[in-house]
Every structure is written in C-alpha cells, then in structure tokens.
Amino acid sequence: MWARNRPSACELFLGAAWRRVDLKAAEVGSADCAEEYRVKNEYIGLRLGIAFSLLIAILVGVGWFLGLSRMGRINADLEEIVNKRWAKVQLAREAMNYWSLNNRITMEI
C-alpha cells in the first residue's frame, strides 16, 4: 500500500509530490524529467506573470478610484469654504474697518 502512494523519483525531482503525474521517466535528472520540469516552469512563470499583472491592475484601479473620490471631497470642501465662509470673512473685515474708523474718531474727541 505504501509503495502505491509513494511519489515517483521524477515527481520528487519536480517538487510536486502532492500532484500525481504519469511520467515515463523513473530516474531523477533524466531528459524527460528535465523537459517536463522546464515546461512546468514556463507555465508557472506565465501564471505568476498574469496573476501579478492582475494584482497591479487592481491596485491601480482602486487607487485611481479612491484618489478621484478624495479629490472630489477636497473640491467640495474648498467650494464650501470659498462660497459660504468667504462672505463672513468679508463682513468681519468690514466690521474691523468700521471699528478702526470709530476708534480714530473717538480718540480725536
């Protein structure tokens, strides 16, 4: 029973003992094992490249979306400050000018 479940030498060479693969070669380092190892590495590299590209695309998309939404909130806050509070600032300046003028008149008397 143990002999049936034991991985072949080529599977151990490929590092895929958890994956059952029918291989013709039984010897570690044989030409068939090396060829299959190279092919598996090419596919792994391709899969890793696609996964990494997808991850970068998701990060850029989320960053773009969050950046634009934050810029929209900053713009709204700036509009509030300029439109609503600027009138109060103008009134406060006018009050300061009247106060200063009134102070001068009072000091002359």
ABEGO torsion letter per residue (X at the ends): XAAAABBBAAAAAAGBAABBBBBABABBGBAAAAAAAAAAAAAAAAAAAAAAAAAAAAAAAAAAAAAAAAAAAAAAAAAAAAAAAAAAAAAAAAAAAAAAAAAAAAAAX
